[in-house]
């Protein structure tokens, strides 16, 4: 799973949910006095008992399995509550953080059943479909088609359908939107790479990095290098492979760091170039397998 950048969405989500849980239920028939800067208004409870039950369920935010059960119990008791989506969305991110893609997708689908335009759930389900679909899957094309549809819709709804609590600073709203767009384009790039449409994959990975330039994702950078490599654009691919190596220097020994170095070393050998910062290629000591 796309873990590094996912931490950003968890932090952003926590900020939004924290703000929402501090809001008491509005009296029936009373309109909100302060409009959100943009996007959807935060979900609201209709009664105090509903809000109290929501807080009990939300107290399990650090335990996605318990939160899921609490969300189901809450939804059974308050089947029309606007707050159901907050619980399922938080459970989705909890399962993502715990690297449980099947449950993550299940929670994402529950969110989309309540709101088919929710960009977080659209990206979350699309990501699982993109990263967990294998060449041997009998429904490969169907899964990739669905992932593409969801990711494209996430790009469309990011501006209009994120939940923005009143008073949220505009720079945080803009950064969050940038993250969601970046994630959607990353998913689209991954799908095109799986389909061996490497030029299209390259374009989407560029869009992913451009959408959130303040925090480029090393996995997107590496996959951009691989897409260029597949097109025999070796010199350009080496530039991004070097960048991926630099970005993973503090996490040596991880799969992402190892793959980045292997790709860098392969391209150094193909181009006769040099790795970033003048460091000798790792292949000089331990030859890396080629793609």
Order of alpha helices (4+ residues) and beta strands (2+ residues): alpha-alpha-alpha-alpha-alpha-alpha-alpha-alpha-alpha-alpha-alpha-alpha
